[in-house]
Amino acid sequence: MNRLIRPLYILVPGLVSILVSCGDKQTQQQAPPPPVQVTTYQVQRGEATSYDEYPAAVTPLKMVELRAMASGYVAGIYFEDGQRIKKGQRLYKIDQQQYQASVDQSVAQLRVAEANERRAQREAERYTALDKQEAIAKQVLDNALADLETAQMQVRAARAAVDQSRTGLNYSTINAPFAGTIGISQVRLGALVTQNQTLLNTLSTDNPMAVDFEVNQKEIVRFTALLQQGNGQDSTFTLALPDGSLYPHPGKIDLIDRAVNPQTGTIKVRLIFPNPGDLLKVGMTVNVRVKSTGSGASLLIPNKAVMEQMGEFFVYVVQGDSVRQQLVQLGNVVGDQIVVREGISENTPIVTEGIQKLRNGSKIQATPGSR
């Protein structure tokens, strides 16, 4: 019997040692974690100026394609490519020899017709006097008057031919219809051009410039109100250039198109921008920035303070030495901040840095900071 009891005395001390060891490990695992180091920020009210952006294109207020109105060889080019042009300035000249010859010929034909008219006029006057004396047959006078009428019609036709030939001569010189900037010439000296076909160049105005963009038909009321109020020459309409920089001059609304596009449900709006530095170019793609009607004093928090879970947004609100998750309703983004519509109030402390280590109820060690 003693042999059976002895192993029990040997096993009991070992079992006690194992139980004590497990108890120490469980005590270590249940020890609270150290507080999380975080940076906090007090919610403040500020000017929440936001903008709605629309893709747009720069277009000139006036633009014309200069085409050859006469056929022949280019005899003169009187500008430099890309030059600013004055209204009426001579741009191109097409060889005028054949057009000048046509004018000279038509003028000579006019002189012949005028001479025939004078002869017919004298005969008609002479026969009219003789007819009063009943010295000639009536038929002779009628023929003389008919010849006079024919001569007069020939004069009118000859004058029309002169006008037409002079028009052709005038068309051989192309002048600027308005002031603007001319593009790169599509022809060179000596090139053969064809009437009404050959494109010579393009001329467009450059200051001010128009910017066209399309808005949904639901926004017609908004933009009509802006047009009627005359909002312009302030920060209501600004431009973001292709490189992301802001255009230094504000614009004003000029017009809203007459009809909605039935295929897209949009309507075109045109803005006018000054262009003193020639920074806006025809065809440039830009973004129109329209100041939101909801701009004003609002609660603002840093973007980095916001967390998202399953489509809901929340922040960590500081409560003493711990934090609590708080759902918020957000508005427009304003730079590195975002508008809070509901969920927190002004001067509420929230966590801005160290968020990734937090969960609801976490203990913290807070350091106040800026946004």
Secondary structure, DSSP 4 states (H G I P E B T S, - for coil): -HHHHHHHHHHHHHHHHHHHHHHHHHHHHTSPPPPEEEEEEE-EEEE---EEEEEEEEEESSEEEEE-SS-EEEEEE-S-TT-EE-TT-EEEEE--HHHHHHHHHHHHHHHHHHHHHHHHHHHHHHHHHHHHTT-S-HHHHHHHHHHHHHHHHHHHHHHHHHHHHHHHHHHTEEE-SSSEEE---S--TT-EE-TTT-EEEEEE--SSEEEEEEEEGGGHHHHHHHHHHT-BSSSSEEEE-TTSPBPSS--EEEEE-SS-BTTTTEEEEEEEE--TT----TT-EEEEEEE-TT-SEEEEEEGGG-EEETTEEEEEEEETTEEEEEE-EEEEEETTEEEEEES--TT-EEEEESGGG--TT-BEEEEE---
